[in-house]
Amino acid sequence: MKFVDLNELKVRKEYNAAELTIDLGKADDLFDLSFSQFKQLIDGLFADIKQEDVEGNGVIFAVEVAGCETPDDFEYIVDQAVDAIIRNNTTKKRRDREYRLGMPQNLREVHCNQLPLQNAVNYKCKFDVFTIRIDDVEKGWSYVIAD
């Protein structure tokens, strides 16, 4: 599986990773939430888990949702979840390297909104090597951020 590596600023393959599961429940319950409410659903995952507590060289954020009616519904959930996970993973402490105004070329293949990822490049993260996989457990639809 491919992972975003924010230390090396590239996408790389990793075979030894820990999986953290986020169950969002039914899709119908998510459509009326604002982004901040959606982000709060994911906040709990980051409250107690630290890099030192996770075994492996990377983290797979495995998001499960059920009951998206259409591919557009699934895409909406994907966009919200990916942004929320990246924003929750990013701290407010600057990295000890040159501040980047643009996205590094090696990370342009990552499938997500570029602004949260650019902030993750410039600020320290709780998990520097990660991927995000989102599955609709009923429909069988799947999305991976760096595949």
PyRosetta script that sets phi, psi and omega in degrees:
from pyrosetta import init, pose_from_sequence

init()
pose = pose_from_sequence("MKFVDLNELKVRKEYNAAELTIDLGKADDLFDLSFSQFKQLIDGLFADIKQEDVEGNGVIFAVEVAGCETPDDFEYIVDQAVDAIIRNNTTKKRRDREYRLGMPQNLREVHCNQLPLQNAVNYKCKFDVFTIRIDDVEKGWSYVIAD")
pose.set_psi(1, 147.8)
pose.set_omega(1, 179.8)
pose.set_phi(2, -93.0)
pose.set_psi(2, 143.0)
pose.set_omega(2, -177.6)
pose.set_phi(3, -126.9)
pose.set_psi(3, 148.2)
pose.set_omega(3, 171.0)
pose.set_phi(4, -81.1)
pose.set_psi(4, 124.5)
pose.set_omega(4, 178.4)
pose.set_phi(5, -111.8)
pose.set_psi(5, 104.6)
pose.set_omega(5, -176.5)
pose.set_phi(6, -81.9)
pose.set_psi(6, -11.9)
pose.set_omega(6, 173.5)
pose.set_phi(7, -76.7)
pose.set_psi(7, -45.9)
pose.set_omega(7, -178.3)
pose.set_phi(8, -92.5)
pose.set_psi(8, -7.6)
pose.set_omega(8, -179.3)
pose.set_phi(9, 56.6)
pose.set_psi(9, 52.7)
pose.set_omega(9, 177.9)
pose.set_phi(10, -154.8)
pose.set_psi(10, 170.7)
pose.set_omega(10, 172.7)
pose.set_phi(11, -101.2)
pose.set_psi(11, 130.4)
pose.set_omega(11, -178.4)
pose.set_phi(12, -140.8)
pose.set_psi(12, 161.8)
pose.set_omega(12, 176.6)
pose.set_phi(13, -84.6)
pose.set_psi(13, 143.4)
pose.set_omega(13, 178.3)
pose.set_phi(14, -141.5)
pose.set_psi(14, 139.9)
pose.set_omega(14, -177.1)
pose.set_phi(15, -115.7)
pose.set_psi(15, -12.6)
pose.set_omega(15, -178.0)
pose.set_phi(16, -117.5)
pose.set_psi(16, 90.5)
pose.set_omega(16, -176.0)
pose.set_phi(17, -135.0)
pose.set_psi(17, 151.7)
pose.set_omega(17, 175.2)
pose.set_phi(18, -92.0)
pose.set_psi(18, 147.9)
pose.set_omega(18, 179.3)
pose.set_phi(19, -112.9)
pose.set_psi(19, 126.0)
pose.set_omega(19, 176.0)
pose.set_phi(20, -112.2)
pose.set_psi(20, 121.3)
pose.set_omega(20, -175.3)
pose.set_phi(21, -97.5)
pose.set_psi(21, 134.1)
pose.set_omega(21, 176.6)
pose.set_phi(22, -120.5)
pose.set_psi(22, 115.0)
pose.set_omega(22, 178.7)
pose.set_phi(23, -99.1)
pose.set_psi(23, 111.3)
pose.set_omega(23, -179.1)
pose.set_phi(24, -86.1)
pose.set_psi(24, -10.4)
pose.set_omega(24, 179.3)
pose.set_phi(25, 81.2)
pose.set_psi(25, -145.8)
pose.set_omega(25, -176.6)
pose.set_phi(26, -78.7)
pose.set_psi(26, 136.4)
pose.set_omega(26, -180.0)
pose.set_phi(27, -61.3)
pose.set_psi(27, -37.2)
pose.set_omega(27, -178.9)
pose.set_phi(28, -56.7)
pose.set_psi(28, -31.2)
pose.set_omega(28, -178.8)
pose.set_phi(29, -76.8)
pose.set_psi(29, -13.0)
pose.set_omega(29, -173.4)
pose.set_phi(30, -96.6)
pose.set_psi(30, -20.3)
pose.set_omega(30, -172.4)
pose.set_phi(31, -70.6)
pose.set_psi(31, -24.8)
pose.set_omega(31, -179.1)
pose.set_phi(32, -90.0)
pose.set_psi(32, -1.1)
pose.set_omega(32, -177.6)
pose.set_phi(33, -83.9)
pose.set_psi(33, 142.4)
pose.set_omega(33, 171.0)
pose.set_phi(34, -74.6)
pose.set_psi(34, 170.0)
pose.set_omega(34, 179.8)
pose.set_phi(35, -63.1)
pose.set_psi(35, -39.7)
pose.set_omega(35, -179.8)
pose.set_phi(36, -64.5)
pose.set_psi(36, -36.5)
pose.set_omega(36, 175.9)
pose.set_phi(37, -68.1)
pose.set_psi(37, -40.2)
pose.set_omega(37, 178.0)
pose.set_phi(38, -63.1)
pose.set_psi(38, -41.9)
pose.set_omega(38, 179.2)
pose.set_phi(39, -62.0)
pose.set_psi(39, -36.9)
pose.set_omega(39, 179.1)
pose.set_phi(40, -64.6)
pose.set_psi(40, -30.1)
pose.set_omega(40, 175.9)
pose.set_phi(41, -60.4)
pose.set_psi(41, -33.9)
pose.set_omega(41, -174.9)
pose.set_phi(42, -92.7)
pose.set_psi(42, -19.7)
pose.set_omega(42, -178.3)
pose.set_phi(43, -53.3)
pose.set_psi(43, -39.2)
pose.set_omega(43, -176.4)
pose.set_phi(44, -58.0)
pose.set_psi(44, -32.1)
pose.set_omega(44, 179.3)
pose.set_phi(45, -61.9)
pose.set_psi(45, -38.7)
pose.set_omega(45, -174.1)
pose.set_phi(46, -86.3)
pose.set_psi(46, -12.8)
pose.set_omega(46, -174.9)
pose.set_phi(47, -63.2)
pose.set_psi(47, -42.4)
pose.set_omega(47, -172.4)
pose.set_phi(48, -109.3)
pose.set_psi(48, -11.3)
pose.set_omega(48, -173.7)
pose.set_phi(49, -100.0)
pose.set_psi(49, 131.6)
pose.set_omega(49, 178.3)
pose.set_phi(50, -121.8)
pose.set_psi(50, 160.1)
pose.set_omega(50, 179.7)
pose.set_phi(51, -54.2)
pose.set_psi(51, -39.1)
pose.set_omega(51, -178.0)
pose.set_phi(52, -66.0)
pose.set_psi(52, -24.1)
pose.set_omega(52, -177.6)
pose.set_phi(53, -83.8)
pose.set_psi(53, -10.9)
pose.set_omega(53, -174.1)
pose.set_phi(54, -104.0)
pose.set_psi(54, 127.6)
pose.set_omega(54, 178.0)
pose.set_phi(55, -85.9)
pose.set_psi(55, 143.6)
pose.set_omega(55, 178.8)
pose.set_phi(56, 111.7)
pose.set_psi(56, 173.9)
pose.set_omega(56, -176.9)
pose.set_phi(57, -96.6)
pose.set_psi(57, 3.9)
pose.set_omega(57, -179.8)
pose.set_phi(58, -165.9)
pose.set_psi(58, 174.4)
pose.set_omega(58, -179.1)
pose.set_phi(59, -127.4)
pose.set_psi(59, 133.9)
pose.set_omega(59, 172.6)
pose.set_phi(60, -104.0)
pose.set_psi(60, 114.8)
pose.set_omega(60, 172.8)
pose.set_phi(61, -86.1)
pose.set_psi(61, 104.7)
pose.set_omega(61, -177.0)
pose.set_phi(62, -99.1)
pose.set_psi(62, 106.3)
pose.set_omega(62, -176.9)
pose.set_phi(63, -99.6)
pose.set_psi(63, 130.1)
pose.set_omega(63, 178.1)
pose.set_phi(64, -117.5)
pose.set_psi(64, 133.9)
pose.set_omega(64, 176.1)
pose.set_phi(65, -136.2)
pose.set_psi(65, 156.9)
pose.set_omega(65, -178.9)
pose.set_phi(66, -131.8)
pose.set_psi(66, 140.5)
pose.set_omega(66, 168.0)
pose.set_phi(67, 85.5)
pose.set_psi(67, 28.4)
pose.set_omega(67, 172.7)
pose.set_phi(68, -68.1)
pose.set_psi(68, 129.7)
pose.set_omega(68, -176.6)
pose.set_phi(69, -76.5)
pose.set_psi(69, -38.8)
pose.set_omega(69, -175.8)
pose.set_phi(70, -132.4)
pose.set_psi(70, 163.7)
pose.set_omega(70, 173.7)
pose.set_phi(71, -59.1)
pose.set_psi(71, -32.3)
pose.set_omega(71, 177.5)
pose.set_phi(72, -65.3)
pose.set_psi(72, -38.5)
pose.set_omega(72, 176.3)
pose.set_phi(73, -62.1)
pose.set_psi(73, -44.3)
pose.set_omega(73, 179.5)
pose.set_phi(74, -64.0)
pose.set_psi(74, -41.1)
pose.set_omega(74, 179.1)
pose.set_phi(75, -62.2)
pose.set_psi(75, -39.5)
pose.set_omega(75, 177.6)
pose.set_phi(76, -61.3)
pose.set_psi(76, -46.9)
pose.set_omega(76, 178.9)
pose.set_phi(77, -61.9)
pose.set_psi(77, -42.8)
pose.set_omega(77, 178.9)
pose.set_phi(78, -58.4)
pose.set_psi(78, -50.9)
pose.set_omega(78, -178.4)
pose.set_phi(79, -58.2)
pose.set_psi(79, -46.4)
pose.set_omega(79, -179.7)
pose.set_phi(80, -63.6)
pose.set_psi(80, -46.7)
pose.set_omega(80, -176.4)
pose.set_phi(81, -66.4)
pose.set_psi(81, -44.2)
pose.set_omega(81, -178.8)
pose.set_phi(82, -62.6)
pose.set_psi(82, -48.4)
pose.set_omega(82, 179.0)
pose.set_phi(83, -59.5)
pose.set_psi(83, -44.4)
pose.set_omega(83, -178.5)
pose.set_phi(84, -64.0)
pose.set_psi(84, -41.4)
pose.set_omega(84, -179.7)
pose.set_phi(85, -66.6)
pose.set_psi(85, -45.9)
pose.set_omega(85, -179.4)
pose.set_phi(86, -64.3)
pose.set_psi(86, -42.2)
pose.set_omega(86, 179.5)
pose.set_phi(87, -66.4)
pose.set_psi(87, -37.3)
pose.set_omega(87, 177.5)
pose.set_phi(88, -70.3)
pose.set_psi(88, -29.3)
pose.set_omega(88, 179.8)
pose.set_phi(89, -75.1)
pose.set_psi(89, -23.8)
pose.set_omega(89, -175.1)
pose.set_phi(90, -89.6)
pose.set_psi(90, 132.1)
pose.set_omega(90, 177.3)
pose.set_phi(91, -94.7)
pose.set_psi(91, -175.8)
pose.set_omega(91, 179.5)
pose.set_phi(92, -101.0)
pose.set_psi(92, 7.9)
pose.set_omega(92, -180.0)
pose.set_phi(93, -93.4)
pose.set_psi(93, 129.3)
pose.set_omega(93, -179.6)
pose.set_phi(94, -69.4)
pose.set_psi(94, 147.1)
pose.set_omega(94, 175.2)
pose.set_phi(95, -75.0)
pose.set_psi(95, 155.8)
pose.set_omega(95, 178.6)
pose.set_phi(96, -86.2)
pose.set_psi(96, 61.8)
pose.set_omega(96, 175.9)
pose.set_phi(97, -158.0)
pose.set_psi(97, 173.0)
pose.set_omega(97, -178.3)
pose.set_phi(98, -59.3)
pose.set_psi(98, 134.3)
pose.set_omega(98, 177.9)
pose.set_phi(99, -69.5)
pose.set_psi(99, 131.2)
pose.set_omega(99, -177.5)
pose.set_phi(100, -101.6)
pose.set_psi(100, 129.2)
pose.set_omega(100, 177.5)
pose.set_phi(101, -85.4)
pose.set_psi(101, -23.8)
pose.set_omega(101, 179.6)
pose.set_phi(102, -122.7)
pose.set_psi(102, 173.8)
pose.set_omega(102, -179.8)
pose.set_phi(103, -79.9)
pose.set_psi(103, 132.0)
pose.set_omega(103, 175.4)
pose.set_phi(104, -58.5)
pose.set_psi(104, 141.8)
pose.set_omega(104, -176.9)
pose.set_phi(105, -55.4)
pose.set_psi(105, -39.2)
pose.set_omega(105, -177.2)
pose.set_phi(106, -68.7)
pose.set_psi(106, -15.0)
pose.set_omega(106, -179.7)
pose.set_phi(107, -104.2)
pose.set_psi(107, 4.3)
pose.set_omega(107, -178.8)
pose.set_phi(108, -69.7)
pose.set_psi(108, -17.7)
pose.set_omega(108, 179.1)
pose.set_phi(109, -82.4)
pose.set_psi(109, -4.9)
pose.set_omega(109, 178.9)
pose.set_phi(110, -73.3)
pose.set_psi(110, 130.6)
pose.set_omega(110, -174.9)
pose.set_phi(111, -90.9)
pose.set_psi(111, 85.1)
pose.set_omega(111, 176.8)
pose.set_phi(112, -166.2)
pose.set_psi(112, 173.6)
pose.set_omega(112, 173.8)
pose.set_phi(113, -61.5)
pose.set_psi(113, 130.1)
pose.set_omega(113, -173.1)
pose.set_phi(114, -74.0)
pose.set_psi(114, -28.4)
pose.set_omega(114, -176.6)
pose.set_phi(115, -62.2)
pose.set_psi(115, -50.2)
pose.set_omega(115, 177.9)
pose.set_phi(116, -62.8)
pose.set_psi(116, -35.9)
pose.set_omega(116, 179.3)
pose.set_phi(117, -68.7)
pose.set_psi(117, -38.2)
pose.set_omega(117, 177.6)
pose.set_phi(118, -64.1)
pose.set_psi(118, -39.2)
pose.set_omega(118, 175.3)
pose.set_phi(119, -62.9)
pose.set_psi(119, -38.5)
pose.set_omega(119, 177.9)
pose.set_phi(120, -65.5)
pose.set_psi(120, -30.6)
pose.set_omega(120, 176.8)
pose.set_phi(121, -68.6)
pose.set_psi(121, -38.5)
pose.set_omega(121, -174.3)
pose.set_phi(122, -89.5)
pose.set_psi(122, -20.1)
pose.set_omega(122, -178.5)
pose.set_phi(123, -120.0)
pose.set_psi(123, 152.3)
pose.set_omega(123, 179.8)
pose.set_phi(124, -62.5)
pose.set_psi(124, 147.5)
pose.set_omega(124, 180.0)
pose.set_phi(125, -121.8)
pose.set_psi(125, 156.4)
pose.set_omega(125, 176.2)
pose.set_phi(126, -67.9)
pose.set_psi(126, -38.1)
pose.set_omega(126, 177.7)
pose.set_phi(127, -128.6)
pose.set_psi(127, 114.3)
pose.set_omega(127, -176.3)
pose.set_phi(128, -85.9)
pose.set_psi(128, -18.7)
pose.set_omega(128, 178.2)
pose.set_phi(129, -122.4)
pose.set_psi(129, 112.3)
pose.set_omega(129, -174.6)
pose.set_phi(130, -153.4)
pose.set_psi(130, 163.6)
pose.set_omega(130, 167.7)
pose.set_phi(131, -140.7)
pose.set_psi(131, 160.4)
pose.set_omega(131, 178.9)
pose.set_phi(132, -124.5)
pose.set_psi(132, 126.1)
pose.set_omega(132, 176.1)
pose.set_phi(133, -121.3)
pose.set_psi(133, 127.7)
pose.set_omega(133, -179.5)
pose.set_phi(134, -120.4)
pose.set_psi(134, 129.3)
pose.set_omega(134, -177.8)
pose.set_phi(135, -127.1)
pose.set_psi(135, 136.0)
pose.set_omega(135, 166.2)
pose.set_phi(136, -91.1)
pose.set_psi(136, 109.1)
pose.set_omega(136, -172.0)
pose.set_phi(137, -70.0)
pose.set_psi(137, -18.4)
pose.set_omega(137, 178.9)
pose.set_phi(138, -90.7)
pose.set_psi(138, -42.5)
pose.set_omega(138, -175.4)
pose.set_phi(139, -87.8)
pose.set_psi(139, -22.0)
pose.set_omega(139, -177.7)
pose.set_phi(140, 84.7)
pose.set_psi(140, 10.2)
pose.set_omega(140, 178.1)
pose.set_phi(141, -76.8)
pose.set_psi(141, 145.5)
pose.set_omega(141, -178.0)
pose.set_phi(142, -142.4)
pose.set_psi(142, 150.2)
pose.set_omega(142, 179.5)
pose.set_phi(143, -141.7)
pose.set_psi(143, 137.0)
pose.set_omega(143, 176.1)
pose.set_phi(144, -129.5)
pose.set_psi(144, 132.6)
pose.set_omega(144, -172.8)
pose.set_phi(145, -66.4)
pose.set_psi(145, -33.1)
pose.set_omega(145, -171.9)
pose.set_phi(146, -127.2)
pose.set_psi(146, 30.6)
pose.set_omega(146, -176.6)
pose.set_phi(147, -100.8)
pose.dump_pdb("model.pdb")
